[in-house]
Amino acid sequence: MLSPVLLLIAWEVCSRMGLLNPQLIPAPSRILTDLYNLAISFELFGALYASMKRVVSGFAIAVVVGVSIGVLMASSRIAEDVIDPFVEFLRPISPLALFPLAILWFGIGDASKIFLIALSCCFPVLLSTYAGVQGIDVALVRAASSLGASRWEIVRNVILPGSIPSILTGVRISWGIALIVIIASEMVGAVNGIGFMVLDAQQTFRTERLFSGIAIIAAIGYGTDRALRWLRRSLVPWHQEYRV
């Protein structure tokens, strides 16, 4: 935590010495003042609610669909042969390239943004789930089957618990993608949300508000990623992370 603090101090000092153009790079103190004004005016909470409602809705759909299809593909060769071509065809397409189509299908409201988030976040979860299921020891599945477990019981009690580390890795990646997509889509077509706030600040040349929006996005991303890391350690304490 020391490095960011030193960076902010150096930034503030350079701003006060006139080494930085305040119209392009405002001082941290100005950004903090703007964040405070946003908070007391409740404008910040309205923008956060609008953005997070869209993100959570699309992200939840992506996790459910991604995990379900990932387990299905890993458990059935026929399902993999049928679904995999569609996955590999759609996966490289940028979600922003589909934004005009999403607006045509769902309109300019929340549905188009939820659709883009769900589509873009589904693939990392799906592939992580598939890899996690494929990595499960076959002996465990056979042992459960020999004890009379049904296919659903094997999935619930053996496959899903054994795949949690990989699934949570995909969830972390997908959450970051969701934040990127929502900000970009709100800049293109929205009347509220953090992305709209950032775009409006740029168009009105309020650089401290622009930096405030960027800081909010960074704080959300950092905070949620730390929470997901803690969740992973809590759910699978037996899973070791190897580091060089």
C-alpha positions in Angstrom: 0.0 0.0 0.0 3.0 2.3 0.4 3.6 2.7 -3.4 0.2 4.1 -4.2 0.4 6.6 -1.3 3.8 7.8 -2.4 2.5 8.2 -6.0 -0.5 10.3 -4.8 1.8 12.5 -2.7 4.2 13.0 -5.6 1.2 13.8 -7.9 -0.2 16.4 -5.4 3.2 18.0 -5.0 3.7 18.2 -8.8 0.3 19.7 -9.2 0.8 22.4 -6.6 4.2 23.3 -8.1 2.6 23.8 -11.5 4.4 21.0 -13.2 1.0 19.5 -14.3 -1.7 21.1 -16.3 -4.7 21.2 -13.9 -7.1 21.2 -16.8 -5.7 17.9 -18.0 -4.5 16.2 -14.8 -6.2 17.6 -11.7 -4.6 17.3 -8.3 -5.7 14.4 -6.1 -7.2 16.9 -3.6 -9.5 18.2 -6.3 -10.6 14.7 -7.2 -11.3 13.8 -3.6 -13.3 17.0 -3.2 -15.3 16.1 -6.3 -15.9 12.6 -4.9 -17.1 14.1 -1.7 -19.5 16.4 -3.6 -20.8 13.4 -5.6 -21.4 11.4 -2.4 -23.3 14.1 -0.5 -25.4 15.0 -3.5 -26.4 11.3 -3.9 -25.5 11.5 -7.6 -22.8 8.9 -7.0 -25.2 6.4 -5.5 -27.7 6.8 -8.3 -25.0 6.1 -10.9 -23.6 3.2 -9.0 -27.1 1.6 -8.6 -27.8 1.9 -12.3 -24.5 0.4 -13.3 -24.4 -2.4 -10.7 -28.0 -3.4 -11.4 -27.0 -4.1 -15.0 -23.7 -5.7 -14.1 -25.1 -8.1 -11.5 -28.0 -9.1 -13.7 -25.8 -9.9 -16.7 -23.1 -11.5 -14.6 -25.6 -13.8 -12.8 -27.0 -15.0 -16.1 -23.4 -15.6 -17.4 -22.4 -17.7 -14.4 -25.5 -19.9 -14.5 -25.3 -20.5 -18.2 -21.5 -20.8 -18.3 -21.3 -23.4 -15.5 -24.2 -25.4 -16.9 -22.9 -25.6 -20.4 -19.3 -26.2 -19.2 -20.4 -29.2 -17.1 -22.5 -30.5 -20.0 -19.6 -30.2 -22.5 -17.1 -31.9 -20.2 -19.5 -34.7 -19.3 -20.7 -35.5 -22.8 -18.6 -35.9 -26.0 -21.8 -35.4 -28.1 -22.6 -32.1 -26.4 -19.0 -31.0 -26.8 -19.0 -31.8 -30.5 -22.3 -29.8 -31.0 -21.6 -26.8 -28.7 -17.9 -26.2 -29.1 -18.1 -24.8 -32.7 -20.6 -22.2 -31.6 -18.5 -21.3 -28.6 -15.3 -20.9 -30.7 -17.2 -18.9 -33.3 -18.7 -16.4 -30.9 -15.9 -16.1 -28.3 -13.5 -13.9 -30.4 -16.3 -11.4 -31.2 -15.9 -8.1 -29.3 -19.1 -7.4 -27.3 -19.0 -3.8 -28.4 -19.2 -5.0 -32.0 -22.5 -6.5 -31.1 -23.8 -3.4 -29.4 -25.7 -2.1 -32.5 -27.4 -5.5 -32.9 -28.2 -5.6 -29.1 -29.9 -2.2 -29.4 -31.8 -3.4 -32.5 -33.0 -6.5 -30.6 -33.6 -5.1 -27.1 -33.7 -1.3 -27.4 -31.5 1.2 -25.7 -32.5 0.3 -22.2 -31.0 -2.1 -19.6 -31.8 -5.2 -21.6 -29.2 -4.6 -24.3 -26.5 -4.0 -21.8 -27.4 -7.0 -19.7 -27.4 -9.1 -22.9 -23.8 -7.9 -23.8 -22.5 -8.5 -20.3 -24.1 -12.0 -20.1 -22.7 -12.9 -23.6 -19.1 -11.6 -23.0 -18.9 -13.1 -19.4 -20.3 -16.5 -20.3 -17.2 -17.8 -22.1 -14.6 -17.4 -19.4 -16.8 -19.2 -16.9 -17.7 -21.9 -19.4 -14.1 -22.6 -20.4 -12.9 -22.5 -16.8 -15.7 -24.9 -15.7 -14.9 -27.2 -18.6 -11.3 -27.3 -17.6 -12.2 -27.9 -14.0 -14.4 -30.8 -14.8 -11.9 -32.3 -17.2 -9.3 -32.2 -14.4 -11.3 -34.2 -11.9 -9.9 -37.6 -11.0 -11.9 -40.2 -12.9 -11.4 -42.6 -9.9 -13.6 -40.3 -7.8 -16.4 -40.4 -10.3 -16.2 -44.2 -10.6 -16.1 -44.6 -6.9 -19.3 -42.5 -6.5 -21.0 -44.4 -9.3 -20.1 -47.8 -7.7 -21.7 -46.6 -4.5 -25.0 -46.1 -6.3 -24.9 -42.4 -6.9 -27.1 -41.1 -9.7 -25.7 -38.9 -12.5 -27.1 -35.8 -10.8 -25.7 -36.8 -7.4 -22.2 -37.3 -9.0 -22.5 -33.8 -10.6 -23.6 -32.2 -7.3 -21.3 -34.0 -4.9 -18.2 -34.8 -6.9 -17.9 -32.7 -10.1 -19.1 -29.3 -9.0 -17.1 -29.3 -5.7 -14.0 -30.5 -7.5 -14.4 -27.8 -10.2 -14.9 -24.8 -7.8 -11.3 -23.6 -8.0 -11.4 -23.4 -11.8 -15.0 -22.0 -11.8 -14.0 -19.2 -9.4 -11.0 -18.3 -11.5 -13.4 -17.9 -14.5 -15.7 -15.9 -12.3 -12.9 -13.5 -11.4 -12.0 -13.0 -15.0 -15.6 -12.5 -16.1 -16.3 -9.9 -13.4 -13.5 -7.8 -14.8 -14.9 -8.2 -18.3 -18.4 -7.2 -17.0 -17.0 -3.9 -15.6 -15.3 -3.1 -18.9 -18.4 -3.9 -20.9 -20.8 -1.9 -18.7 -18.7 1.2 -18.8 -18.2 1.1 -22.5 -21.9 0.3 -23.3 -23.1 3.1 -21.0 -20.8 5.6 -22.8 -22.4 4.5 -26.1 -26.1 4.4 -25.1 -27.3 5.3 -21.6 -28.7 8.2 -19.7 -27.3 7.2 -16.3 -24.6 5.0 -14.8 -20.9 5.4 -14.2 -20.0 5.1 -17.9 -22.5 7.9 -18.7 -21.1 10.0 -15.9 -17.5 9.7 -17.3 -18.6 10.5 -20.8 -20.6 13.5 -19.7 -17.6 14.8 -17.7 -15.4 14.4 -20.8 -17.9 16.3 -23.0 -18.2 19.1 -20.5 -14.4 19.2 -19.8 -14.8 18.5 -16.1 -11.6 16.6 -15.7 -11.9 16.2 -11.9 -15.3 14.5 -12.5 -13.7 12.3 -15.2 -10.9 11.2 -12.9 -13.5 10.6 -10.1 -15.4 8.2 -12.4 -12.2 6.4 -13.2 -11.3 6.2 -9.5 -14.8 4.8 -8.7 -14.4 2.1 -11.5 -10.9 1.1 -10.2 -12.1 0.9 -6.6 -15.1 -1.3 -7.5 -12.8 -3.6 -9.6 -10.2 -3.8 -6.9 -12.6 -4.3 -4.0 -14.7 -7.0 -5.8 -11.6 -8.9 -6.9 -10.3 -9.0 -3.3 -13.7 -10.2 -2.2 -13.6 -13.0 -4.8 -10.1 -14.0 -3.8 -11.3 -14.3 -0.2 -14.3 -16.3 -1.3 -12.0 -18.7 -3.2 -9.8 -19.2 -0.2 -12.8 -19.7 2.1 -14.6 -22.2 -0.2 -11.5 -24.2 -1.2 -8.9 -23.9 1.5 -7.4 -27.2 0.5 -6.5 -25.9 -3.0 -2.9 -24.6 -3.0 -1.7 -21.7 -5.2 1.8 -22.3 -6.5 4.0 -19.3 -6.9 7.6 -19.0 -8.1 
